[in-house]
Amino acid sequence: MKNLIIAVVVLLPSLSFADAKAKAAQCAACHGAEGVSGAPIWPNLAGQKKDYLVKQMKDFKSGARKDPLMSPQAAMLSDADIADLAAYFSGLKCGK
């Protein structure tokens, strides 16, 4: 039983990171594979503060902030997805 608990504690963070990275694949088209945008019209997500990213995505989802590309993307995300993506991108380093 002790080994099972240790395995769960060790594996859960890596599963969450892998899930978030998979969810972030959709973001790569505009924001870059590692959260660093190749175009000046799209912001870098890597290294942004987690709470900031959560707020922006929730604002896109609710309609408080409007964008023809981001609003539909955010509408498809659950609160857990938003939290996972924010944690993922905030943990990346921005090279720019």
DSSP file (Angstrom, degrees, kcal/mol; ACC not computed):
  #  RESIDUE AA STRUCTURE BP1 BP2  ACC     N-H-->O    O-->H-N    N-H-->O    O-->H-N    TCO  KAPPA ALPHA  PHI   PSI    X-CA   Y-CA   Z-CA
    1    1 A M     >        0   0    0      0, 0.0     4,-2.2     0, 0.0     5,-0.2   0.000 360.0 360.0 360.0 -42.1    0.0    0.0    0.0
    2    2 A K  H  >  +     0   0    0      1,-0.2     4,-2.3     2,-0.2     5,-0.2   0.905 360.0  51.2 -60.9 -41.3    2.8    2.4    0.9
    3    3 A N  H  > S+     0   0    0      1,-0.2     4,-2.4     2,-0.2    -1,-0.2   0.873 108.0  52.6 -64.4 -36.8    4.4    1.8   -2.5
    4    4 A L  H  > S+     0   0    0      2,-0.2     4,-2.4     1,-0.2    -1,-0.2   0.922 109.4  48.5 -64.1 -44.4    1.1    2.5   -4.3
    5    5 A I  H  X S+     0   0    0     -4,-2.2     4,-2.5     1,-0.2    -2,-0.2   0.921 112.0  49.2 -62.4 -44.1    0.8    5.8   -2.4
    6    6 A I  H  X S+     0   0    0     -4,-2.3     4,-2.2     1,-0.2    -1,-0.2   0.916 110.6  50.9 -61.8 -42.9    4.4    6.8   -3.3
    7    7 A A  H  X S+     0   0    0     -4,-2.4     4,-2.7     1,-0.2     5,-0.2   0.907 111.0  48.0 -62.3 -42.4    3.8    5.9   -7.0
    8    8 A V  H  X S+     0   0    0     -4,-2.4     4,-2.4     1,-0.2    -1,-0.2   0.925 112.1  48.9 -65.0 -44.5    0.6    8.0   -7.1
    9    9 A V  H  < S+     0   0    0     -4,-2.5    -1,-0.2     1,-0.2    -2,-0.2   0.873 116.8  43.0 -63.7 -37.0    2.4   11.0   -5.5
   10   10 A V  H  X S+     0   0    0     -4,-2.2     4,-0.6    -5,-0.2    -2,-0.2   0.886 119.5  40.8 -76.1 -40.1    5.3   10.7   -7.9
   11   11 A L  H  X S+     0   0    0     -4,-2.7     4,-2.4    -5,-0.2     5,-0.2   0.803  98.0  72.3 -84.1 -29.8    3.3   10.1  -11.1
   12   12 A L  H  X S+     0   0    0     -4,-2.4     4,-2.5    -5,-0.2     5,-0.2   0.910  97.1  48.9 -57.2 -47.5    0.4   12.5  -10.7
   13   13 A P  H  > S+     0   0    0      0, 0.0     4,-2.2     0, 0.0    -1,-0.2   0.906 113.0  48.2 -60.7 -38.0    2.4   15.7  -11.3
   14   14 A S  H  X S+     0   0    0     -4,-0.6     4,-2.4     2,-0.2    -2,-0.2   0.868 110.9  50.7 -70.8 -34.7    4.0   14.3  -14.4
   15   15 A L  H  X S+     0   0    0     -4,-2.4     4,-2.7     2,-0.2    -1,-0.2   0.916 110.3  49.9 -65.5 -41.9    0.6   13.1  -15.8
   16   16 A S  H  X S+     0   0    0     -4,-2.5     4,-2.6    -5,-0.2    -2,-0.2   0.909 111.7  48.3 -62.7 -42.3   -0.8   16.5  -15.2
   17   17 A F  H  X S+     0   0    0     -4,-2.2     4,-2.6     2,-0.2    -1,-0.2   0.916 112.5  48.5 -63.8 -43.4    2.1   18.1  -17.0
   18   18 A A  H  X S+     0   0    0     -4,-2.4     4,-2.1     2,-0.2    -2,-0.2   0.906 112.4  48.7 -64.3 -41.3    1.8   15.7  -19.9
   19   19 A D  H  X S+     0   0    0     -4,-2.7     4,-2.4     2,-0.2    -2,-0.2   0.921 112.6  47.9 -63.2 -44.1   -2.0   16.3  -20.1
   20   20 A A  H  X S+     0   0    0     -4,-2.6     4,-2.1     1,-0.2    -2,-0.2   0.897 110.2  51.9 -65.0 -39.9   -1.4   20.1  -20.1
   21   21 A K  H  < S+     0   0    0     -4,-2.6     4,-0.5     2,-0.2    -1,-0.2   0.901 110.2  49.1 -63.5 -39.8    1.3   19.8  -22.7
   22   22 A A  H >< S+     0   0    0     -4,-2.1     3,-1.1     1,-0.2     4,-0.3   0.910 111.5  48.8 -65.1 -41.7   -1.1   17.8  -24.9
   23   23 A K  H >< S+     0   0    0     -4,-2.4     3,-1.0     1,-0.2     4,-0.3   0.838 105.3  60.1 -64.5 -32.5   -3.9   20.4  -24.4
   24   24 A A  G >X S+     0   0    0     -4,-2.1     4,-1.0     1,-0.2     3,-0.9   0.589  79.5  87.8 -73.2 -10.7   -1.4   23.2  -25.3
   25   25 A A  G X4 S+     0   0    0     -3,-1.1     3,-0.6    -4,-0.5     4,-0.4   0.863  85.2  54.6 -58.1 -36.2   -0.8   21.7  -28.7
   26   26 A Q  G X4 S+     0   0    0     -3,-1.0     3,-0.6    -4,-0.3     4,-0.3   0.810 104.3  55.1 -66.0 -29.1   -3.8   23.8  -30.0
   27   27 A C  G X> S+     0   0    0     -3,-0.9     4,-3.0    -4,-0.3     3,-1.1   0.733  89.2  78.8 -75.2 -22.7   -2.1   26.9  -28.7
   28   28 A A  H <X S+     0   0    0     -4,-1.0     4,-1.6    -3,-0.6    -1,-0.2   0.786  76.9  70.4 -61.6 -31.0    1.1   26.3  -30.6
   29   29 A A  H <4 S+     0   0    0     -3,-0.6    -1,-0.3    -4,-0.4    -2,-0.1   0.869 121.9  11.9 -56.8 -37.4   -0.2   27.5  -34.0
   30   30 A C  H <4 S+     0   0    0     -3,-1.1     9,-0.4    -4,-0.3     8,-0.4   0.774 136.3  40.3-107.0 -38.2   -0.3   31.1  -32.7
   31   31 A H  H  < S-     0   0    0     -4,-3.0    14,-0.4     1,-0.2    15,-0.2   0.377 109.9-107.4-100.1   3.7    1.7   31.1  -29.5
   32   32 A G    ><  -     0   0    0     -4,-1.6     3,-1.8    -5,-0.3    -1,-0.2   0.236  31.1 -83.3  85.2 151.2    4.5   28.7  -30.4
   33   33 A A  T 3  S+     0   0    0      1,-0.3    -1,-0.1    -5,-0.2    -5,-0.1   0.799 132.3  34.2 -60.7 -31.3    5.2   25.1  -29.4
   34   34 A E  T 3  S-     0   0    0      2,-0.3    -1,-0.3    -6,-0.1    -2,-0.1   0.077 127.4 -92.3-112.0  22.3    6.9   26.3  -26.2
   35   35 A G  S <  S+     0   0    0     -3,-1.8    10,-2.6     1,-0.2    11,-2.1   0.594  92.3 120.6  81.9  10.2    4.7   29.3  -25.6
   36   36 A V        -     0   0    0      8,-0.2    -2,-0.3     9,-0.2    -1,-0.2  -0.931  58.8-137.0-112.0 111.7    7.0   31.7  -27.5
   37   37 A S        -     0   0    0     -2,-0.6    -6,-0.2    -5,-0.1     7,-0.1  -0.344  10.3-155.4 -70.7 142.9    5.2   33.3  -30.4
   38   38 A G  S    S+     0   0    0     -8,-0.4    -1,-0.1    -2,-0.1    -7,-0.1   0.477  79.5  63.5 -91.2  -4.5    6.8   33.8  -33.7
   39   39 A A  S >  S-     0   0    0     -9,-0.4     3,-1.3     3,-0.2    -2,-0.1  -0.955  77.3-135.5-124.5 139.5    4.6   36.7  -34.6
   40   40 A P  T 3  S+     0   0    0      0, 0.0    -1,-0.1     0, 0.0     4,-0.1   0.677 100.5  65.6 -68.4 -15.4    4.4   40.1  -32.9
   41   41 A I  T 3  S+     0   0    0      2,-0.1    -3,-0.0     1,-0.0    -4,-0.0   0.671  97.1  61.0 -81.4 -14.1    0.6   40.1  -33.0
   42   42 A W  S <  S-     0   0    0     -3,-1.3    -3,-0.2   -12,-0.1    -5,-0.1  -0.937  86.4-124.2-113.8 134.4    0.3   37.1  -30.6
   43   43 A P        -     0   0    0      0, 0.0     2,-0.3     0, 0.0    -4,-0.1  -0.328  22.5-108.1 -75.6 155.3    1.7   37.2  -27.1
   44   44 A N        -     0   0    0      1,-0.1    -8,-0.2    -8,-0.1   -12,-0.1  -0.628  26.8-170.8 -72.6 137.7    4.2   34.9  -25.6
   45   45 A L    >   +     0   0    0    -10,-2.6     3,-1.9   -14,-0.4    -9,-0.2   0.691  53.7 103.5-100.5 -26.8    2.6   32.6  -23.0
   46   46 A A  T 3  S+     0   0    0    -11,-2.1    44,-0.2     1,-0.3    47,-0.1  -0.344  92.9   8.3 -60.6 130.0    5.7   31.1  -21.6
   47   47 A G  T 3  S+     0   0    0     42,-2.4    -1,-0.3    45,-0.3    43,-0.2   0.413  91.1 139.0  81.4  -2.5    6.7   32.6  -18.2
   48   48 A Q    <   -     0   0    0     -3,-1.9    -1,-0.3    41,-0.3     2,-0.2  -0.382  66.1 -91.0 -68.7 154.8    3.4   34.6  -17.8
   49   49 A K     >  -     0   0    0      1,-0.1     4,-2.2    -3,-0.1     5,-0.2  -0.461  30.7-130.6 -68.7 138.1    2.0   34.5  -14.3
   50   50 A K  H  > S+     0   0    0      1,-0.2     4,-2.5     2,-0.2     5,-0.2   0.909 105.8  50.2 -57.5 -47.8   -0.5   31.7  -13.8
   51   51 A D  H  > S+     0   0    0      1,-0.2     4,-2.4     2,-0.2    -1,-0.2   0.865 109.2  52.8 -62.8 -35.7   -3.2   33.9  -12.3
   52   52 A Y  H  > S+     0   0    0      2,-0.2     4,-2.5     1,-0.2    -1,-0.2   0.935 110.2  47.3 -63.0 -46.8   -2.9   36.3  -15.2
   53   53 A L  H  X S+     0   0    0     -4,-2.2     4,-2.4     1,-0.2     5,-0.2   0.906 111.6  50.8 -63.0 -41.8   -3.4   33.5  -17.8
   54   54 A V  H  X S+     0   0    0     -4,-2.5     4,-2.6     1,-0.2     5,-0.2   0.940 111.1  48.6 -60.3 -47.4   -6.4   32.1  -15.9
   55   55 A K  H  X S+     0   0    0     -4,-2.4     4,-2.4     1,-0.2    -2,-0.2   0.928 112.0  48.1 -60.6 -45.9   -8.0   35.5  -15.8
   56   56 A Q  H  X S+     0   0    0     -4,-2.5     4,-2.3     1,-0.2    -1,-0.2   0.926 113.7  46.5 -62.9 -44.4   -7.5   36.2  -19.5
   57   57 A M  H  X S+     0   0    0     -4,-2.4     4,-2.5     1,-0.2    -1,-0.2   0.904 113.1  48.9 -66.1 -40.3   -8.8   32.8  -20.6
   58   58 A K  H  X S+     0   0    0     -4,-2.6     4,-2.5    -5,-0.2     6,-0.3   0.873 110.4  52.0 -66.5 -35.3  -11.8   33.1  -18.3
   59   59 A D  H  X>S+     0   0    0     -4,-2.4     6,-2.0    -5,-0.2     4,-1.4   0.904 110.6  47.4 -66.8 -40.2  -12.5   36.6  -19.7
   60   60 A F  H  <5S+     0   0    0     -4,-2.3    -2,-0.2     4,-0.2    -1,-0.2   0.918 113.7  49.0 -62.8 -42.2  -12.3   35.2  -23.2
   61   61 A K  H  <5S+     0   0    0     -4,-2.5    -2,-0.2     1,-0.2    -1,-0.2   0.894 114.7  43.0 -65.6 -41.0  -14.6   32.3  -22.2
   62   62 A S  H  <5S-     0   0    0     -4,-2.5    -1,-0.2    -5,-0.1    -2,-0.2   0.681 111.8-115.3 -80.1 -17.8  -17.2   34.6  -20.5
   63   63 A G  T  <5S+     0   0    0     -4,-1.4    -3,-0.2     2,-0.3    -4,-0.1   0.390  84.8 119.1  95.4  -3.3  -17.2   37.2  -23.2
   64   64 A A  S   <S+     0   0    0     -5,-0.8     2,-0.4    -6,-0.3    -4,-0.2   0.822  84.8  34.7 -63.3 -29.7  -15.7   39.9  -21.0
   65   65 A R  S    S-     0   0    0     -6,-2.0     2,-0.4    -9,-0.1    -2,-0.3  -0.994  85.8-155.6-123.3 132.7  -12.8   40.0  -23.4
   66   66 A K        +     0   0    0     -2,-0.4    -6,-0.1    -4,-0.1    -5,-0.1  -0.898  24.4 153.1-117.3 138.4  -13.5   39.4  -27.1
   67   67 A D     >  -     0   0    0     -2,-0.4     4,-2.1    -7,-0.2    -2,-0.1  -0.916  41.7-132.6-156.7 133.6  -11.2   38.2  -29.8
   68   68 A P  T  4 S+     0   0    0      0, 0.0    -1,-0.0     0, 0.0    -2,-0.0   0.752 107.6  33.6 -64.7 -22.3  -12.4   36.3  -33.0
   69   69 A L  T  > S+     0   0    0      2,-0.1     4,-1.0     3,-0.1    -2,-0.0   0.853 123.1  40.8 -95.6 -43.9   -9.7   33.7  -32.5
   70   70 A M  H  > S+     0   0    0      1,-0.2     4,-3.0     2,-0.2     5,-0.3   0.861 103.6  63.9 -78.3 -36.3   -9.4   33.3  -28.8
   71   71 A S  H  X S+     0   0    0     -4,-2.1     4,-1.9     1,-0.2    -1,-0.2   0.924 106.5  43.3 -58.1 -47.2  -13.1   33.5  -27.7
   72   72 A P  H  > S+     0   0    0      0, 0.0     4,-0.8     0, 0.0    -1,-0.2   0.875 114.5  51.6 -66.7 -34.0  -14.1   30.3  -29.5
   73   73 A Q  H >< S+     0   0    0     -4,-1.0     3,-0.8     1,-0.2     4,-0.3   0.941 112.0  45.5 -64.9 -46.1  -10.9   28.5  -28.3
   74   74 A A  H >< S+     0   0    0     -4,-3.0     3,-1.7     1,-0.2    -1,-0.2   0.838 102.7  65.6 -66.5 -32.7  -11.6   29.5  -24.7
   75   75 A A  H 3< S+     0   0    0     -4,-1.9    -1,-0.2    -5,-0.3    -2,-0.2   0.785  99.1  53.6 -60.9 -26.7  -15.3   28.5  -25.0
   76   76 A M  T << S+     0   0    0     -3,-0.8     2,-0.3    -4,-0.8    -1,-0.3   0.548  93.4  92.7 -84.8  -7.6  -14.3   24.9  -25.5
   77   77 A L    <   -     0   0    0     -3,-1.7     2,-0.1    -4,-0.3    -3,-0.0  -0.671  65.8-141.2 -94.9 140.5  -12.1   24.8  -22.3
   78   78 A S     >  -     0   0    0     -2,-0.3     4,-2.4     1,-0.1     5,-0.2  -0.429  34.6-104.0 -82.5 168.7  -13.3   23.7  -18.8
   79   79 A D  H  > S+     0   0    0      1,-0.2     4,-2.4     2,-0.2     5,-0.2   0.872 125.6  53.0 -61.0 -35.8  -12.1   25.5  -15.7
   80   80 A A  H  > S+     0   0    0      2,-0.2     4,-2.6     1,-0.2    -1,-0.2   0.901 107.5  50.8 -66.5 -40.4   -9.7   22.6  -15.1
   81   81 A D  H  > S+     0   0    0      2,-0.2     4,-2.8     1,-0.2     5,-0.2   0.932 110.7  49.2 -60.0 -45.8   -8.3   22.9  -18.7
   82   82 A I  H  X S+     0   0    0     -4,-2.4     4,-2.6     1,-0.2    -2,-0.2   0.920 112.0  47.8 -61.0 -45.1   -7.7   26.6  -18.1
   83   83 A A  H  X S+     0   0    0     -4,-2.4     4,-2.3     2,-0.2    -1,-0.2   0.913 113.0  48.9 -62.7 -42.7   -6.0   25.9  -14.8
   84   84 A D  H  X S+     0   0    0     -4,-2.6     4,-2.4     2,-0.2    -2,-0.2   0.923 113.1  46.5 -63.1 -45.4   -3.8   23.2  -16.4
   85   85 A L  H  X S+     0   0    0     -4,-2.8     4,-2.9     2,-0.2     5,-0.3   0.905 112.2  50.4 -65.4 -41.6   -2.8   25.4  -19.4
   86   86 A A  H  X S+     0   0    0     -4,-2.6     4,-2.2    -5,-0.2    -1,-0.2   0.914 112.4  46.9 -62.7 -42.7   -2.0   28.3  -17.1
   87   87 A A  H  X S+     0   0    0     -4,-2.3     4,-1.1    -5,-0.2    -2,-0.2   0.911 113.4  49.7 -64.9 -41.8    0.2   26.2  -14.9
   88   88 A Y  H >< S+     0   0    0     -4,-2.4     3,-0.5     1,-0.2     4,-0.4   0.963 115.2  40.8 -61.7 -54.0    1.9   24.7  -17.9
   89   89 A F  H >< S+     0   0    0     -4,-2.9   -42,-2.4     1,-0.2     3,-1.1   0.858 111.1  56.4 -68.7 -34.2    2.7   28.0  -19.7
   90   90 A S  H 3< S+     0   0    0     -4,-2.2    -1,-0.2    -5,-0.3    -2,-0.2   0.780 105.0  54.9 -67.1 -24.1    3.7   29.8  -16.5
   91   91 A G  T << S+     0   0    0     -4,-1.1    -1,-0.2    -3,-0.5     2,-0.2   0.537  92.2  90.3 -85.9  -6.8    6.2   27.1  -15.8
   92   92 A L  S <  S-     0   0    0     -3,-1.1     2,-0.4    -4,-0.4   -45,-0.3  -0.580  78.0-120.0 -88.2 153.6    7.9   27.5  -19.2
   93   93 A K        -     0   0    0     -2,-0.2     2,-0.6   -47,-0.1   -47,-0.1  -0.759  18.4-135.6 -92.2 137.0   10.8   29.9  -19.8
   94   94 A C        -     0   0    0     -2,-0.4   -59,-0.1     1,-0.1   -58,-0.0  -0.834  12.8-167.2 -93.8 120.4   10.4   32.6  -22.3
   95   95 A G              0   0    0     -2,-0.6    -1,-0.1     1,-0.2   -59,-0.0   0.512 360.0 360.0 -83.8  -5.2   13.5   32.9  -24.5
   96   96 A K              0   0    0      0, 0.0    -1,-0.2     0, 0.0    -2,-0.0   0.429 360.0 360.0-103.1 360.0   12.5   36.3  -26.0
